[in-house]
Amino acid sequence: MKANTIKIWEGPSKLDGAPIMVLLTGIAKSSANTKTGDLLQTWILRLDKAPHHAVKDGSDASVCGNCPLRPALFVKGEVSDRPCYVKTFQAPLSTWKANRGLPVSSPETVRALVAGRRVRRGSYGDPAAVPAYVWDNLADRPGTGYTHQWRRSPELATQVMASVHTTQEATQAHILGFRTFRVTKNAEDLTANEILCPASKEAGARTTCEKCNLCDGSRGPSDRRKSIVIVNH
């Protein structure tokens, strides 16, 4: 029987050197998330500490870096009225508990199990915490991914979107080669280079992330696709 979860990497976080791991789920059983659709999910987690405890003591910095939505860094109204929506005591915790003792699968095994399916890079955690070659190994087809560490990780521009909260940040990220995913409070707040997320409620939820592929990073200077905006709820 095909496993539903494998460990695709473990090692020191690129953000602070603490031990972390990457678990890939949804191999045998698809995610129930109706927005993302049938994307394989990846969870970037502290190896030595339960995710809900890491959030409380601030050691989630190992996997989330300087994200302003981290509870330890969150200032209401600065970029959002709410901190990160991920409930770490739910899916991240159950995934950590059940799978942290798994051996690391070989790159060849990972590629065979992914078998051309699209992957969500960082269902929890920031892809920049992990060496880029780990994501390169999953790159047969476009997927999705977002990083708040875009200033320090320009090598990820072809893999993920830069998570930004202002048009000024978006401009800075574009200069570094990223397309952007911007969170706003107003669905009308779009620049000429942006569109609403097609899978969002405001855009009519007319597709899923798995089918859309607009959040797969940049294809280089010739990539004319617009960047994405979503309304913060």
N, C-alpha and C positions, 0 to 999 in steps of 0.2 A: 504494500500500500504506500502511495506517495506521501511523504511528510508534508505537513502544511507549513512548517516553520523550519528555517535553517539559520545558522549563524554564518554570516558572510565575512566578518572581520572582527578582530579585537586587538587592542593595542593602546598606546598612549594618545590621548586627545591632542589634536593639533592646536587646540585653544589654550590648554593649561597643563598638558602632560599627564593628567589623571587617567586611570584605566577605564576604557569605555569599550562598547561592543556595538555591532550592527546586526540586528535580526531582520530577516526577510520573511514576511508572512503572506498568506493567501495563495499558496502554491496549489493546494488541493481544494480549498474552499474560499470562494471569492469574498471580498469585503462586503458588508451590508450597507456601506455608505452610498446612498443614492446619488450624491453629487459627484463623487470620484469615479463611480462605476467599477469595472473589473480591473483595477490597477493592483499590481502587487505592492505591498506596503513595506516600508523599512522603518525600523525603530532604532534610534541612536540613543543609547542608555549608558549610564554609569554601570560598570561591571560589578562594582563592590557595594553599591548602595541602592536601595529601592527608590524609584523615581519620586514618589510623594515625599520621602524623607529628604531627598536631594533638593527639592524645591523649597522645603522649609528651612534648610540650613545654608542655602545659597550655592551648594556644590553642583547644582544644575548648570552652572557656568561652564562646566566641562563639555556639555552637549548643546547648550543654547547660547553661549557667548554673551555678547552685549545686547541681545534682543531687548528692546525697551518694554516688551510685554511680559518679560520674566517678573514674577511676583517680587523678587528682591530689588528690582530696578524700577518697577512700575510707579509712575506718578499720574494720578487720575487727571485726565484732560490734556496731558502733554501730547500724546499721540492717539489716545483712545480713552474711553470712559470705563473700559474694563481691561483687566489683565488677560493673559493668554487663555484661550477657550479650552485648551486640553486639560481634561481632568486626569491628572497623573495617577490617582488612586484607582482608576478604572482600567482601560485597555493597556496603557503603558505598564502598570503594575502587574496585571495578570500575565502579560507577555514576558516581563522580566522574571517573574516567579517560575513560570513553566519552562523557560528556555535558556536561562543564563548559563546552565551547566553543559549546554551542547558543545560539541567540538566544532572548530571552524571548518567549514566545507572548502574544498579546493576551488580555485577559480574555474576549473573545467566543469566541476559538478554544478557550481552556481549557474554558469552559462547554459548548461544542459537543462536545468530545472526551470530557468527563466524562459528559455525556448522562444525568444522573440516577443514575449509579452511586455507590455509597458509597465514601468516601475515608478512609484512615487518615492522620490528621494527625500527622506525626512518626514514621515508621517508624524513623528515626534523627534525633535532635535534638529540641529542645523547641519546640512551636508558638509560645511566647511570644517567641522570637527574631525572629519575622516579624510585620509589621503585620497586624492583625486582618482588614483588608479582603481580604487574600489568601485567608484561610480562608472569609470570607463569600461569596466568589465560587464556592466549591465546595459551598455549603450546600443544594443542591436536595433532598438526602435525608440522613438521619442517617448519621454515620460514627463513627469512634473517634478519641480523642486524649487525651493526658495531659500535664500540666505540673507541674513542680516549682516554677515561678515564680508560683504562685497568689497569693502575698501581694502581688506587684507588678503582676499582670495580671488583676484581677477582671473586666475586659471579656471575657475568654475563657470565663467560666462557662457560657455557653449553647452553647459549641462543644466543650469538652473537660472531662475529669475532673481534679480536683486529685490529684496523686500525693502520698500521705502514708504515713508509716511508724508512726504512733502514733494512738491514739484521741484524744489531746489535739490533735494536728495536724488530725485529721478534724473535730473540733468547731470549730476556728478557721476551717477552710476552709468549712464549712457556713454560718458567720456571714457570710462574704463572698459567699454565693450559689452555691457550688460543690456538686455531688455529688462523692464521693470514690472513689478507687481505692487501696486500702490493701494493702500487702504485709505478710504475717505469717509466722511460722514454724509456726503451729499452726492447722490447719483448723477447730478448735473455737473459735477466738478471734474470735467475732462479736458485735457489739452488736445491739440490736433493729432498728437501721436499716441492717443490712448483710446481704448474701448472698454465698455463694461464687460466683466467676466461673463461669457455666454452661458455658463452653468449656474449663474447666480439668480436669485429670485427676481431681482430688479430687471434682469435681461430676459426674463421669461423662462428661465431654467430649460432652455431649448436643447441642451446637450449635456454630456457628462465630461469630466476631466479626461477619462480614458479615451473618449472619441474626439475631443477637441484638439489637444496637442499644442495649444498656443502658449503653454507655460513650460516649454522644453528648452528655454534658454535662447541664445543667439546663434544664428548660422553664419555670423561674420558680417563684414561691412555691407554686403549685398542684401542682407536680410531686411526686407521692408515691412515685415509684419508689425502691427502696432503693439504697444505694451498694454498691460491689463490693469484695470481698476476694479476694486470690489468695495461695497459699502460695509462699513463696520457695524455689526449688530450687537 
